Amino acid sequence: SYYGWVPNKEYTYHFESQILTGIPQIRSQYSGLKISSRVQIQSFPDYSLRIKFVDPKFWTVNDELPVINGKVEIPSSSHEEIPEIIRRPLVQPFEVHFKRGVVENLFVEKNEPVVVTNLKKALLAQLQMDLSGSREGSVQKSNPSLSPT
């Protein structure tokens, strides 16, 4: 089993992440940032993936924002250029090795900015498929009071 990744196939996804802070009880002003990108993923028979962010967009926010259906909305038209020091390593393909659907190794450029590595890790957190329960034992060993339900 390849834990959801058919070998020698390419997948395309949409990735979006944002962080906002504010005090809506006082005013609907927020500060934060948002990133949105297409993501191409190639799978290989050795349980590895090659992943690339394609055409990433970036927003910084320090303004009053509308709340629609209980969700703060960042206007999609207000994106800005990603600084080259972030954009260049972000769009570089990177490789990931999985074991039983869980990320085992992440390979990035040696001098990659930490913020870019963290964005890649945020994407990978969404791609893990621990269908075997392989992490269950380590949780039980580190905290014996927990047990599976």
ZITA-V898080 format. One record per residue. RES is the residue in one letter. PHI is phi in whole degrees, 0 to 359 (* if undefined). Layout:
RES,PHI / RES,PHI
This chain:
S,* / Y,254 / Y,52 / G,95 / W,250 / V,287 / P,300 / N,61 / K,232 / E,247 / Y,242 / T,233 / Y,231 / H,249 / F,246 / E,215 / S,214 / Q,211 / I,224 / L,227 / T,224 / G,180 / I,236 / P,296 / Q,291 / I,265 / R,197 / S,272 / Q,263 / Y,227 / S,233 / G,162 / L,211 / K,216 / I,230 / S,219 / S,200 / R,280 / V,231 / Q,257 / I,231 / Q,252 / S,253 / F,230 / P,297 / D,272 / Y,65 / S,247 / L,233 / R,250 / I,236 / K,216 / F,282 / V,239 / D,54 / P,291 / K,239 / F,222 / W,232 / T,246 / V,231 / N,205 / D,197 / E,284 / L,235 / P,286 / V,250 / I,240 / N,53 / G,79 / K,240 / V,288 / E,254 / I,266 / P,302 / S,290 / S,279 / S,263 / H,290 / E,229 / E,293 / I,281 / P,306 / E,303 / I,296 / I,261 / R,298 / R,304 / P,290 / L,293 / V,272 / Q,290 / P,299 / F,225 / E,245 / V,226 / H,250 / F,249 / K,225 / R,54 / G,84 / V,249 / V,298 / E,257 / N,218 / L,238 / F,247 / V,230 / E,295 / K,303 / N,259 / E,295 / P,301 / V,303 / V,299 / V,289 / T,301 / N,294 / L,295 / K,294 / K,295 / A,297 / L,296 / L,298 / A,300 / Q,277 / L,265 / Q,294 / M,227 / D,279 / L,282 / S,268 / G,73 / S,295 / R,271 / E,301 / G,298 / S,291 / V,291 / Q,295 / K,290 / S,280 / N,217 / P,300 / S,283 / L,272 / S,218 / P,295 / T,249
